[in-house]
Amino acid sequence: TVDCLVTGGTAVQGTDYLFRNQTLTFEEGQNSKTLTLELLTDTKNSTDKTIKLALNNPFGGNVTLGADSSFLYTIRGKYPIVQFADQKYSVAENTGSGRVKLELSHKCTEPVTIQYKLVGGTADNGKDYKLKNGAVTFKPGEISKDIKVIVLDDADGENSIDETVLIQLVNPKNCVIGKKNITAFGITDNEPGIEFDGGIWMCTYDKHTKIKGRNVLSLNNSGQLEWVCTYGDLLLTQLPQKRVSEVGDVAEYAWLYKGEGQDK
């Protein structure tokens, strides 16, 4: 024997369906049983609803629960759920364009329309990408559509940090918006960048010895602490702009790197 129970779902017992928790008994030689659900929902104007069933308390004949001991039953409504296929996308900025995919939970006999709008992100519209608020229409029978994003390649270096566009679904018609209603479209920089390889660099020195630790910091011939950064054939050597603080034997220095349109 094994118990079969309702353990969750969006459908409501007594309103959308009738099902009695029960114990199934397999006679000797039997290897299958059938469960019956009575549906009460009028699906003409409803959306998808679910019923989660689970098996529990197996008994007799050294029986155990298998891997598929739970099941999600879907009551298909007239109107499908619409949402993004993924909540994160990423393309290189030199690809020219990228696509964001929308999906319906099932086919609909009527046209389905969903609007989308830009709700934020770190990328600049018109500089990093081109996209306006708009709408997508699914014809009867269609279950997937794409939103095309034009990606603009600039010469700015973003130090390998993706710039993002946040897109949200709004104002559904003949459908219901699902949980994945916001997606982040990432644009990856394709310019090489110069950046520190970690957070805080620690080193020790005194007046008579050179830096112990990373070779990027050293004392020059004048006894000044300088930073040397090597990137390919490019060598940057610079003295610190200011001494930030000094507590006991620990001193903090600051360097200013002037990049295109920005200071580091």
N, C-alpha and C positions, 0 to 999 in steps of 0.2 A: 504494500500500500504506500501511497504518498499523498500528502495534503497539497491542494492547489488553492492559493489565496490571492486576493487583489491587494497589491502593495503600493499602488500609486497611479499616476496618470492625471490628465487634465479633464477627462470625462467624469461626470458625477453619477454615482450609484443612485438609482431610483428616478433620476431625471433623464439621463442619456442612455442608460442601459440597466439591465437586471442581471446579476450574477450571484450565485450563492457559493460562498467558500465551501469546499467539499473535499472529501477523501476519496481518492480513486483506488479501486481494488483490481489488481491484475490476477486473473485466474491462471492456473498452471498452463503454460504454453502460449499465453497472450503476451504480445509485445507492443501493443498500441491501444490508446483510448482516445475518445473524442469528447471535447468540452463544448458546451453550448452557451452562447451569449445571446440575450434578447435585447435588441436595439430599440430604444424609444425615441431617439433624436430625429427630428425632421431635418434631413440633410439638404433640403432645397435652398435654405438661406443660412446655413451654418458653415463653420470652418472646421478644419481637422481637429479631432479630439482623440486622446489616447487612453488606453487602459493597460496598466502594467500588472502582469500575472507572474507568480513565482511558485516554484515547487519547494516543499519543506517536509521534514520528518519522514524520510524514507524508512520503511520497515519490512523485514522479512527477506530470507534468502540471500543474505550478505549483499543486499542492494545498496548502492550509493548514488548520490546526485551526480549527474554528468555536467559537462561544461556549460551546456545550454539549459540551465535550471530557471531562467527567467525569460519572459517574452513580452514584447510591447505590441499590443493590438491597436491599430489605428482605424478610427471611424472616419472615413473620408467624407468631408463636407463639400459643398458646392464650390466654395471659395478656397483657393490654395494659400499656403504661407509663402511669402516672398522674403528673401534675405540674400546677403552676400555669400558667395561660396566660401570665401576665406575672410578673415578679419585683418589680414596683413598681406600686402603685395610689395614687391621690390623690383625695380628695373634700373639699369645703368643710364646715366643722363645722355649718353651718346647713342642710344638705341632709336631715338626719334619719337617713339610712342609706347604706351603700355595699355593694358586692358584690365578692367575690373569686372568680374563675372557675377551676374545675378542669377538666382535659381528659384523656381517654383517647386513646392512640395509635390504637386501633381498637375496634370493637364486640366485645363478649364475649357468649358464649352463657350465661354464669352471672352472678349478681349480683357486683358488685365493691364492696368496702368499703375506705375509707381513713380513718384517724383524723387529726385535726389538733390541735395544741396551741399555746398562746401561749408564746413563748420569749424575750420581751423587748420593748424599744422604749421610747420616751420618754413615750408617752401613758399616762394612768392609767385602769385599768379601773374603771368605775363613776362616773368623773368626766368623762372625755373620750369614752368609748365603753362599750358593753356587748357582751361576747362571752365564752363559756365554751369550754373544751376540748370537742371533740365528734367526730362522725364523719359521713361522707357516703357514701351507698350509690347506686351506679349500677345501674339495672335492666338486664336483658339488652337489648342494642341501643342503650342510651344512651351518649353519648360526652362530654357536658359537664354540669356541675353548678355551682351557686353557693353560696358561704358568705356569709350576710348579716351585716353588722356594723352594729349600732345606733350612730349617732353622736350625741353629746350636745353641745348648744351652750351654752358658758359665756360669762361676761362678761370672762374674763381675757384680757389682751392678750399674745400670744406673740411680738410683734415680727416677724410674717410668717414665722416658722420653723415648718415642719411638725412636728407630733407624730406619732410612728409606733407601729405595732403590728407585731411580727414573728410570723408564723404559720408553723409547720413541719408537714410531713406525716410521719406515723409509722404503723407497724403495718398494712401493706397485706394485704389478703386477695383472692386471685384476681387480683393485679396486682403490678407492680413499680414502685417509686418512681423517678421520673426525676431529671434533673439540677436542674430548677427546683423543688426541694423546700422552699424557704423564700421567702416573699414579704414585702415591707414595705408595710403599709397606712398611707398618710399622711393626716393630718387637717389641713387648711389653716385657719388662723385667719381669721375674718371681721371681727374688730374692728380699727379703725385703730390704728396704733402710732406712737410717737415714737422715733426711733432716729438715731444718727449715720450720715452718708452715706458714711463710709469708715473706715479703720483709725485711723491716727495723724495728727492735725492738727499741722502745723508752722507757726510764725509767729515773727517777730522784732519786738522793740520796745526802746525805751530810756525813760528817765525823762521825756523831753520830747516824744515822738511817740506817736501811737496805733498800734495794731496794723497791720502791713503784711501783707496776705494775706486770709484769710477774714473776712467781716464778723461772723461769729458770736462772735468774740472782740474785746474792746475794753477800753480803760482808762476807768473811770468818772471822775466829777468828783473823787473822793477819791484818784485815782491807783491804784485797785485793779483788777486784771484780773478781768473778769466774763464769763460765758457767756450768750449770748442765743439761744434756740431759738424759731423761729416755726413753728407748725403750724396752718394755716388761720387762724382768729381767735384762736388760743391763743398767748400770748406768755409764755415762761418766762425769767426773769432771775435769776441766782443767782451768788453769790460762791463761789470755790473753798473746799472744806472744809479742804484742807491743801496745803502745798507739799511735793511728794514728794521732789524732789532738785534740785540745782543744780550743774552742772559747767561752769566757764567762763562763756560767754554763753548757755548753754542751761539752761532751768529747766522742770521738769515740775510740773503742777498736777493735782489730782484734784477732780472734782465728784461729788456724790452725788445721784442722782435716785431719789426714793422713789415707786415704782409700787405697784399693788395687790398686796400679798402678796410684793413683792420689791424689792430695792434694786439700782440700777444705778450 
